[in-house]
Amino acid sequence: MNKIQAACSRIHEAYTKFGGSLFLGHSGGKDSCVIHHLANTVASNLLIVHTPKPSTHPKTVEFLYNLAVSNTIVMVPSDKMEAFVASHSLRCQIDGTRIDEANRKDGRSTTFVQNNVNKSRTEMSHFVENGLFGLSMVYPIFDWTDDEVFDYIKSHNIPLSEEYVLVF
């Protein structure tokens, strides 16, 4: 099974197991754009949640605003996320976190949460129980490299934030 099929299979398994209590976390970044595209091949009606951060690039904020015109994206401040998860009976998040970013030098997260402990991304797998806020976490592209992410974006003509134009 190739990595694209494996990622779709991981999303399908989560959708089958968690149904309406499943949501897609979308940062506006390249990895989120890929998992959003992949998830739409499995289930086009997933709840999409973005947690705004002050460090989000202005071009990515603009991109998310434009994306929200054609998709329902719920903006939930980080200090309200745990209550949002509980009030909506959410049990699982699909997320674009990847092992390949374990050595970031740009100040962004290099960890994931399991059992209320931050762990190095080098320890992650495609499915983590008891992740952030007690959610099960599905990381469909956890084993992809940056090159594989950009190849997928290019081959599927996926729109990206202008933040990535210089990188891409």
KAWODA-V355064 format. One record per helix or strand of 2 or more residues. SS is the DSSP state (A for helix, B for strand). FROM is the first residue (numbers start at 1). LEN is the number of residues. If there is no record, write none. Layout:
# KAWODA-V355064
SS|FROM|LEN + SS|FROM|LEN
This chain:
# KAWODA-V355064
A|3|19 + B|22|4 + A|30|13 + B|47|4 + A|58|13 + B|73|3 + A|78|10 + B|92|3 + A|99|3 + B|111|4 + B|117|4 + A|121|3 + B|127|2 + A|132|3 + B|136|3 + A|146|11 + A|162|3
